[in-house]
Amino acid sequence: MTPSPYIIDHIMTVMEVAFDPEYGEAWNRRQVSDALVMPSTHALVLDTRGALIEDGPDSGRPSGFVLTRHAADEEELLLIAVSPEHRGQGFGRELVERLFLRARERGVARIFLEMRQGNPAEQLYRSAGFEPIGRRPKYYRLATGGTLDAITFGRTL
Ligand SMILES: CC(C)(COP(=O)(O)OP(=O)(O)OC[C@H]1O[C@@H](n2cnc3c(N)ncnc32)[C@H](O)[C@@H]1OP(=O)(O)O)[C@@H](O)C(=O)NCCC(=O)NCCS
């Protein structure tokens, strides 16, 4: 399936401002569009009022997105981001709650994600019901040469 160029534009608009370059977590346009070609990859995008943006040119300015991939009855949260100017207004939580609804419709029973140790996103994940279930030591390599552990979180839907 060809992903909508509008959705990719919206995701890239947020991607370009949301991630700290030190951690190298942002994806480029090619990575996003290649991922969205797969029918198992899903994107949700919010506008600046916190409403879902559907495909189309006149759907407003984006504030945040979440990208996931599902396999059988499990889904992995690949990336979530909210533009700095829209943070702290519940948009991250809204994306996660909408993801839970969509994932349940897909028959998903359990959601996973992997986070670098110390990412403040942990508060969002914990308050949305995720619990730490594993750790990969020194998994992330920083631009500055250091390393950080990856922490795996899981949640039953
Ligand atoms: C993580 C991120 C998506 C949160 O988005 P947001 O819209 O600000 O989150 P919300 O306003 O919905 O907050 C949700 C919860 O997380 C908490 N929270 C969000 N950002 C926080 C921060 N920087 N420090 C502490 N707590 C934070 C909120 O207080 C809230 O807690 P509550 O549910 O207990 O009240 C956003 O900070 C972001 O885009 N970060 C950069 C990208 C990133 O690192 N993504 C995660 C890895 S892919």
Ligand as a Chemical Component Dictionary entry (heavy atoms), coordinates in Angstrom:
data_LIG
# 
_chem_comp.id                   LIG 
_chem_comp.type                 NON-POLYMER 
_chem_comp.pdbx_formal_charge   0 
_chem_comp.three_letter_code    LIG 
# 
loop_
_chem_comp_atom.comp_id 
_chem_comp_atom.atom_id 
_chem_comp_atom.alt_atom_id 
_chem_comp_atom.type_symbol 
_chem_comp_atom.charge 
_chem_comp_atom.model_Cartn_x 
_chem_comp_atom.model_Cartn_y 
_chem_comp_atom.model_Cartn_z 
_chem_comp_atom.pdbx_ordinal 
LIG C1  C1  C 0 7.332  12.138 25.308 1  
LIG C2  C2  C 0 6.418  13.147 24.643 2  
LIG C3  C3  C 0 5.754  12.488 23.428 3  
LIG C4  C4  C 0 5.324  13.559 25.666 4  
LIG O1  O1  O 0 4.381  14.382 25.001 5  
LIG P1  P1  P 0 3.406  15.399 25.804 6  
LIG O2  O2  O 0 2.320  15.783 24.880 7  
LIG O3  O3  O 0 4.192  16.477 26.430 8  
LIG O4  O4  O 0 2.845  14.438 26.979 9  
LIG P2  P2  P 0 1.531  14.694 27.842 10 
LIG O5  O5  O 0 1.285  16.157 27.979 11 
LIG O6  O6  O 0 0.412  13.868 27.296 12 
LIG O7  O7  O 0 1.976  14.099 29.249 13 
LIG C5  C5  C 0 1.702  12.752 29.618 14 
LIG C6  C6  C 0 2.291  12.451 30.969 15 
LIG O8  O8  O 0 3.718  12.474 30.897 16 
LIG C7  C7  C 0 4.231  13.505 31.738 17 
LIG N1  N1  N 0 5.348  14.128 31.033 18 
LIG C8  C8  C 0 5.403  14.464 29.721 19 
LIG N2  N2  N 0 6.588  15.002 29.433 20 
LIG C9  C9  C 0 7.305  15.005 30.587 21 
LIG C10 C10 C 0 8.605  15.442 30.935 22 
LIG N3  N3  N 0 9.435  15.999 30.040 23 
LIG N4  N4  N 0 9.007  15.283 32.208 24 
LIG C11 C11 C 0 8.193  14.727 33.127 25 
LIG N5  N5  N 0 6.939  14.296 32.859 26 
LIG C12 C12 C 0 6.503  14.443 31.600 27 
LIG C13 C13 C 0 3.096  14.463 31.970 28 
LIG O9  O9  O 0 3.211  15.147 33.196 29 
LIG C14 C14 C 0 1.924  13.505 32.009 30 
LIG O10 O10 O 0 1.882  12.834 33.257 31 
LIG P3  P3  P 0 0.496  12.394 33.925 32 
LIG O11 O11 O 0 -0.218 11.534 32.898 33 
LIG O12 O12 O 0 0.935  11.635 35.120 34 
LIG O13 O13 O 0 -0.228 13.669 34.187 35 
LIG C15 C15 C 0 7.182  14.437 24.215 36 
LIG O14 O14 O 0 7.874  14.946 25.335 37 
LIG C16 C16 C 0 8.193  14.226 23.102 38 
LIG O15 O15 O 0 7.863  14.331 21.926 39 
LIG N6  N6  N 0 9.479  13.958 23.443 40 
LIG C17 C17 C 0 10.541 13.866 22.428 41 
LIG C18 C18 C 0 10.415 12.615 21.600 42 
LIG C19 C19 C 0 10.645 11.368 22.429 43 
LIG O16 O16 O 0 11.587 11.276 23.187 44 
LIG N7  N7  N 0 9.742  10.360 22.263 45 
LIG C20 C20 C 0 9.815  9.123  23.026 46 
LIG C21 C21 C 0 10.749 8.144  22.428 47 
LIG S1  S1  S 0 10.210 7.581  20.847 48 
# 
loop_
_chem_comp_bond.comp_id 
_chem_comp_bond.atom_id_1 
_chem_comp_bond.atom_id_2 
_chem_comp_bond.value_order 
_chem_comp_bond.pdbx_ordinal 
LIG C1  C2  SING 1  
LIG C2  C3  SING 2  
LIG C2  C4  SING 3  
LIG C2  C15 SING 4  
LIG C4  O1  SING 5  
LIG O1  P1  SING 6  
LIG P1  O2  DOUB 7  
LIG P1  O3  SING 8  
LIG P1  O4  SING 9  
LIG O4  P2  SING 10 
LIG P2  O5  DOUB 11 
LIG P2  O6  SING 12 
LIG P2  O7  SING 13 
LIG O7  C5  SING 14 
LIG C5  C6  SING 15 
LIG C6  O8  SING 16 
LIG C6  C14 SING 17 
LIG O8  C7  SING 18 
LIG C7  N1  SING 19 
LIG C7  C13 SING 20 
LIG N1  C8  SING 21 
LIG N1  C12 SING 22 
LIG C8  N2  DOUB 23 
LIG N2  C9  SING 24 
LIG C9  C10 SING 25 
LIG C9  C12 DOUB 26 
LIG C10 N3  SING 27 
LIG C10 N4  DOUB 28 
LIG N4  C11 SING 29 
LIG C11 N5  DOUB 30 
LIG N5  C12 SING 31 
LIG C13 O9  SING 32 
LIG C13 C14 SING 33 
LIG C14 O10 SING 34 
LIG O10 P3  SING 35 
LIG P3  O11 DOUB 36 
LIG P3  O12 SING 37 
LIG P3  O13 SING 38 
LIG C15 O14 SING 39 
LIG C15 C16 SING 40 
LIG C16 O15 DOUB 41 
LIG C16 N6  SING 42 
LIG N6  C17 SING 43 
LIG C17 C18 SING 44 
LIG C18 C19 SING 45 
LIG C19 O16 DOUB 46 
LIG C19 N7  SING 47 
LIG N7  C20 SING 48 
LIG C20 C21 SING 49 
LIG C21 S1  SING 50 
# 
